[in-house]
Amino acid sequence: MERSTLFTTWKDQAFHDQPRREPFKTFAGQGKLGAIEARSHELHDAVTGKIQGRQNDNEVINCLVPASSLWDPAFARWAYDLAREKGLRFYLVSRV
């Protein structure tokens, strides 16, 4: 997380939920939250082309979609299909 770019559906919710979710709670305690928030973006800005997504093969992207587990499979399929249409490569890493 510390070396990645974070994309989230609602940046304000991700960083400022109360109680604060992990890992943001730990980063806030370490004084690192501001730096992580500064290089995070809302997912819709990448999808609409307002900002560029992954820049190179070495860039690490994290995506956080808080409070929407019902939509996760549908969103993942939509993002996958869109990426394939555009000829983009990406790797899916899931930790349960």
C-alpha positions as CSV (number, residue, x, y, z in Angstrom):
1,M,0.0,0.0,0.0
2,E,2.8,2.4,0.8
3,R,4.3,2.2,-2.7
4,S,1.1,1.8,-4.6
5,T,-1.4,4.2,-6.2
6,L,-4.8,3.7,-4.7
7,F,-8.0,4.0,-6.6
8,T,-11.3,4.0,-4.6
9,T,-14.9,4.7,-5.4
10,W,-15.2,7.3,-2.6
11,K,-11.9,8.7,-1.6
12,D,-13.4,10.7,1.4
13,Q,-15.1,7.5,2.7
14,A,-12.0,5.4,2.3
15,F,-9.7,7.8,4.2
16,H,-12.1,9.4,6.7
17,D,-14.5,6.6,7.8
18,Q,-15.1,6.5,11.5
19,P,-14.0,4.2,13.0
20,R,-11.1,4.3,10.6
21,R,-10.6,1.1,8.7
22,E,-7.2,-0.7,8.3
23,P,-4.7,-0.1,7.0
24,F,-5.6,3.6,7.2
25,K,-5.9,3.6,10.9
26,T,-2.3,2.3,11.2
27,F,-1.0,4.8,8.6
28,A,-2.6,7.7,10.4
29,G,-0.9,6.6,13.6
30,Q,2.4,6.5,11.8
31,G,1.9,9.9,10.2
32,K,1.8,8.4,6.7
33,L,-1.8,8.8,5.8
34,G,-1.5,12.2,4.1
35,A,1.2,10.9,1.6
36,I,-1.0,7.9,0.7
37,E,-4.1,10.1,0.3
38,A,-2.2,12.5,-1.9
39,R,-1.4,9.8,-4.5
40,S,-4.9,8.3,-4.5
41,H,-7.7,8.9,-6.9
42,E,-11.3,8.1,-7.4
43,L,-11.9,5.2,-9.8
44,H,-14.4,7.1,-12.0
45,D,-11.6,9.6,-12.9
46,A,-9.5,6.7,-14.4
47,V,-12.5,5.0,-16.1
48,T,-13.6,8.3,-17.8
49,G,-10.1,9.1,-18.8
50,K,-9.8,12.2,-16.6
51,I,-6.6,10.8,-15.2
52,Q,-4.3,8.1,-16.5
53,G,-4.4,4.7,-14.8
54,R,-1.4,2.4,-14.5
55,Q,1.6,4.0,-16.2
56,N,4.0,1.0,-16.5
57,D,4.5,-2.6,-15.6
58,N,6.3,-1.8,-12.4
59,E,3.5,0.4,-11.0
60,V,1.4,-1.2,-8.2
61,I,-2.3,-0.3,-8.2
62,N,-4.7,-1.0,-5.3
63,C,-8.4,-0.6,-5.7
64,L,-10.7,-0.1,-2.7
65,V,-14.4,-0.2,-3.1
66,P,-15.8,0.2,0.4
67,A,-19.2,-1.1,1.4
68,S,-20.1,-2.6,-1.9
69,S,-19.4,-6.3,-1.7
70,L,-22.6,-7.1,-3.5
71,W,-21.3,-5.2,-6.6
72,D,-17.8,-6.5,-6.5
73,P,-18.2,-9.4,-8.9
74,A,-20.2,-7.3,-11.4
75,F,-17.8,-4.4,-11.2
76,A,-14.8,-6.7,-11.6
77,R,-16.3,-8.3,-14.7
78,W,-17.1,-4.9,-16.2
79,A,-13.6,-3.6,-15.5
80,Y,-12.0,-6.8,-16.9
81,D,-14.1,-6.6,-20.1
82,L,-13.3,-2.9,-20.6
83,A,-9.6,-3.5,-20.1
84,R,-9.6,-6.3,-22.6
85,E,-11.5,-4.1,-25.1
86,K,-8.8,-1.5,-24.7
87,G,-6.0,-4.1,-25.0
88,L,-4.7,-3.4,-21.5
89,R,-2.8,-5.9,-19.4
90,F,-3.4,-6.3,-15.7
91,Y,-2.9,-8.8,-12.9
92,L,-5.5,-9.7,-10.4
93,V,-4.3,-10.4,-6.9
94,S,-6.8,-11.4,-4.3
95,R,-6.1,-12.0,-0.6
96,V,-8.8,-13.5,1.5
